[in-house]
């Protein structure tokens, strides 16, 4: 499997609108491609330098599914993202092949 991580630095003035766009438009469009099992949208904690930072993570069903997405779907989705946000939301993409995956055997203590 492939974990596809996109780290995005968003101008603080438009962070709320960006989150709405991601949840209502962009993430549903990515998931609609059928190449990903699930996603997570996270806020990155740390030093803010005039904006907010988020990480969007998609777990592809397989390497083949990710490669198909990356070739056939990503260019149009990324172009739409850039057209909508320009320099107000700058993305950095990382591809992480998953070597092992597991779950805790300990009951929730939280």
N, C-alpha and C positions, 0 to 999 in steps of 0.2 A: 504494500500500500504506500501511497504518497500523501504526506501532510503538506499542503500548499499553504504557506503563511504569507500574508500580505500585511506589512507594517505600514501604517499611514499616519503622517503628520498633518493635522487639520488645523487651519486657522481658528482661533478661539471664537471669533465672531460668528462663524458659520457651523460650529460643531453640532449644535442641535439639529439644524437642517440636514447636515451630512448624515447623522445617525438615522434620521427619518428616511432619507434617500436609500441608505444601505438596507434598512429593514423592510422597506416597502417596494423597492425597485431592484437594486443591484443584487443583493443576496438571493432574492427569489429567482431572478433571471439566471444566476449561476447555478442554483440548485435545479432549475427547470431543465438544464442541459442533460441531466441524468447521469453525470459522470462522478458525482460525489455522494458519499453516504451520509455525511452530516457536516455541520459547520459550528463554529464558535466565534462570537464577536466579543473581544476583550478590550478593556481600557488598560493601557500600559502605565503602570505607576512609576513615578520618578520625577526628575527635574523637568519642569515645563519651561520651554524657551519661546514663549509667545504663542503657544498653541497647545493642542492636545494630541496625544498619540494613542492609536488603537492598533490592535492586531486582529485580523480576520483569518481564521483557519478553516480550511476545507479538507476533509479526509476523502481522498479518491478511492473508488472501489478497487483499483489496480493501477499499475504503472501504465498499462495500455489505455485505460480510461483517462488518466491524466494527460497522456500524450495526445490523445484524440481531442480532449478539451483544449489543450494548449495550442494545437494546430488549427482546429476548426471553429472554436468558440471564443477563445480569449481575445484575439485581436479586435473583434467588434465590441465586446464588452469593455475592454480597456479603452478603446477609442471613445465610447459613450461616456465612460467615467471621466476621462480627460476633458472631453468637450463640456461636460456639466460642471466640473470643479476646477479645471486648469491648475494654476499654482496654489490654489486655496487648500488642496489636499494632495500631498505628494506621497506616492506609494513606492515601497521597496519590497520586492518579491523574493521569497526563499522557498526552495523545493527541498523537502526533508523526507528521504526514503525511511519508512518505518521498519526498523529491524525487529523489534519485539513490541507486543502490546499486551496489557494485562489489566486486571482489576484487583482491588483490595479484597482480602479475605476477612478483614476485620470489620465488625459491625460499626455503624456510624456512632461516634461518640460526641458529635457536635451538637 
